[in-house]
Amino acid sequence: MRPVGSKYLLEEPLGRGATGTVWRARVREDAALPEGVDGAEGAPSHPGEVVAIKVLKEELASDPDIVMRFLRERSVLLRLTHPNIVRTRDLVVEGELLALVMDLVNGPDLHCYVRENGPFTPMAAALLTAGIADALAASHADGIVHRDLKPANVLLASSEDGSQMYPMLTDFGIARLADSPGVTRTHEFVGTPAYVAPESAEGREQTSAVDVYGAGILMYELVTGHPPFRGESALEVLHQHLSQDPRRPSTVPEPLWTVIERCLRKNPDERPSAENLACALRVVGHGIGAHATPQAAEAALGVGTLLAPDPAPARVPGTGAGAAAAAGAVAGAAAGAAAAAAMGGGDPTQVMQGGSHAYDPNAATSVLPGSAADGTRVMPSTGPQGQQGPQAPQGPHPWESQLSAARNRNQQTEIGYLDPSQDPLRHRPRRQPAPAPAQQPYGQPQPQQRQRYEPRPERYEPQRRPEREPAPRREPRQRTPMRIPGLGCLKGCLFMIFILVVIFVLVWNFTPVPHWIAKGENWYEATSSWIKSAYHWVTTLGSAARSMHIPKSGGLG
Ligand SMILES: Nc1ncnc2c1ncn2[C@@H]1O[C@H](COP(=O)(O)OP(=O)(O)OP(=O)(O)O)[C@@H](O)[C@H]1O
């Protein structure tokens, strides 16, 4: 078991995503739990208690901007409590390790559940998403936007008697942490193409409406088994988010489609607030079931009136036109928070430099190979140039150029890796690449693969094969002339058989053998009788000849 900070021991990995690996862990028996540390903002922990710990990837953990943001976000994440939100209990910073300590949820995530059990009924999908919308409404009221809503980030917890399941939204704040000025706006952003809102894809200002868009995609997937926009490449999917209207599948009842369609509006101002969405989904859920009363069905049909947009959506700082200023503010505030944390006055976040319990983040985050088709992808930045600060050069970001080129040509464009040295928007030196992943330990579950766009060579250089010595010329094969030696050779046997057949035919046709056989004579009798006849014939012939000469000699008398 690996220690994390001074309070936790990692037991086994539960899964791996784009931003890190989630472990089942335990609060150490000897953990010092100072008064106020957990009680003030986080949840109280007890020695021996089982928790889930998300150890963030080394790329994130070794980025000073993200560490700053992590510390700054601490109080926001710890105060976010709701029955449908997985509670964050603690944040750990130790050397190059960043970890979020959460409640452990004993249940699958929605993505796995749908993959294994198939789509939900429209009624179940509506009521389940209503719970998620409740969680979003609470976080939006607190000014927190999730920004990575998708089935994999919703865990299904069971009620105490196990008869019911309810959704628990997790990974709050991860997108905020990853959205560091150093990482995302200049080089990459963390997001999931299948669930990304059009304004996020275009690098426009983001508000809580991006979560409502994500809820629309999620609902569509719950009832059909797949998201509405799919494609060969991430860019193709993003292009569809921007330009295509989703079609209503035949299995989706009209009231539910009204809700989904409103959530998926391209214009964020036309999407309902999360609060209104939750309310509308309950009306729909109760009006489309087999046992719905006529009044409930009637109310469901009129659900459009309940989907009023949010008059004051929560804004995501650092996106859109004011990004540069926000980024500066974030850095300043984060520096202050880091200094406070380093002093450690009653701060649940642990700041340790090395030490005997030093944890190797590589072992935790790079142990498991990944694999899923729809995983979170790390993609080239979508941020507009206006976000890059005063030194940002003029002209669109290269990724935006690719996207608009694809849109204009209406064809698929491949996403290419943007060499940081050539990225006009990148001002920081690049980190060392992460070491190659270690082998998966025995008995660990297969995690889902997250696809990362890797650098491609500029041009494809076909590799030449080394010249080989010409093979020596072979002499034509010599054929051995056919010999007929007799029985040893098949050809000889066949030849002998042929000769015997010819002899037999000749004997049978030109000798009296058939006649003898017909008379039943044996060889000796037949031969002797034949010789006698021949002898008789010859003697008769001789005496006849003699008698013809006698008159000539007898004429003298
Ligand atoms: N609090 C938790 N309790 C129990 N299991 C959890 C908890 N949080 C996450 N998991 C499990 O860990 C897996 C990985 O979680 P993680 O959030 O890293 O993955 P993800 O959401 O698929 O990826 P991403 O980083 O793209 O959001 C999840 O699929 C889930 O099964």
PDBQT file of the ligand as one rigid body, heavy atoms in Angstrom, charges set to zero:
ROOT
HETATM    1  N1  LIG A 601     -15.570   8.679  -5.847  1.00  0.00    +0.000 N 
HETATM    2  C1  LIG A 601     -15.444   7.540  -6.517  1.00  0.00    +0.000 A 
HETATM    3  N2  LIG A 601     -15.810   6.371  -5.937  1.00  0.00    +0.000 NA
HETATM    4  C2  LIG A 601     -15.683   5.213  -6.609  1.00  0.00    +0.000 A 
HETATM    5  N3  LIG A 601     -15.209   5.109  -7.847  1.00  0.00    +0.000 NA
HETATM    6  C3  LIG A 601     -14.838   6.235  -8.465  1.00  0.00    +0.000 A 
HETATM    7  C4  LIG A 601     -14.926   7.493  -7.853  1.00  0.00    +0.000 A 
HETATM    8  N4  LIG A 601     -14.500   8.436  -8.715  1.00  0.00    +0.000 NA
HETATM    9  C5  LIG A 601     -14.154   7.770  -9.822  1.00  0.00    +0.000 A 
HETATM   10  N5  LIG A 601     -14.349   6.456  -9.681  1.00  0.00    +0.000 N 
HETATM   11  C6  LIG A 601     -14.065   5.411 -10.676  1.00  0.00    +0.000 C 
HETATM   12  O1  LIG A 601     -12.823   5.672 -11.279  1.00  0.00    +0.000 OA
HETATM   13  C7  LIG A 601     -12.969   5.670 -12.694  1.00  0.00    +0.000 C 
HETATM   14  C8  LIG A 601     -12.058   6.714 -13.259  1.00  0.00    +0.000 C 
HETATM   15  O2  LIG A 601     -12.516   7.965 -12.842  1.00  0.00    +0.000 OA
HETATM   16  P1  LIG A 601     -12.077   9.264 -13.591  1.00  0.00    +0.000 P 
HETATM   17  O3  LIG A 601     -12.921  10.365 -13.111  1.00  0.00    +0.000 OA
HETATM   18  O4  LIG A 601     -10.616   9.430 -13.500  1.00  0.00    +0.000 OA
HETATM   19  O5  LIG A 601     -12.372   8.800 -15.066  1.00  0.00    +0.000 OA
HETATM   20  P2  LIG A 601     -13.192   9.431 -16.201  1.00  0.00    +0.000 P 
HETATM   21  O6  LIG A 601     -14.259  10.297 -15.658  1.00  0.00    +0.000 OA
HETATM   22  O7  LIG A 601     -13.570   8.312 -17.082  1.00  0.00    +0.000 OA
HETATM   23  O8  LIG A 601     -12.064  10.259 -16.900  1.00  0.00    +0.000 OA
HETATM   24  P3  LIG A 601     -11.848  11.787 -17.048  1.00  0.00    +0.000 P 
HETATM   25  O9  LIG A 601     -10.566  12.063 -16.406  1.00  0.00    +0.000 OA
HETATM   26  O10 LIG A 601     -11.816  11.907 -18.500  1.00  0.00    +0.000 OA
HETATM   27  O11 LIG A 601     -12.995  12.494 -16.450  1.00  0.00    +0.000 OA
HETATM   28  C9  LIG A 601     -14.443   5.934 -12.960  1.00  0.00    +0.000 C 
HETATM   29  O12 LIG A 601     -14.868   5.281 -14.106  1.00  0.00    +0.000 OA
HETATM   30  C10 LIG A 601     -15.134   5.392 -11.746  1.00  0.00    +0.000 C 
HETATM   31  O13 LIG A 601     -15.546   4.062 -12.013  1.00  0.00    +0.000 OA
ENDROOT
TORSDOF 0
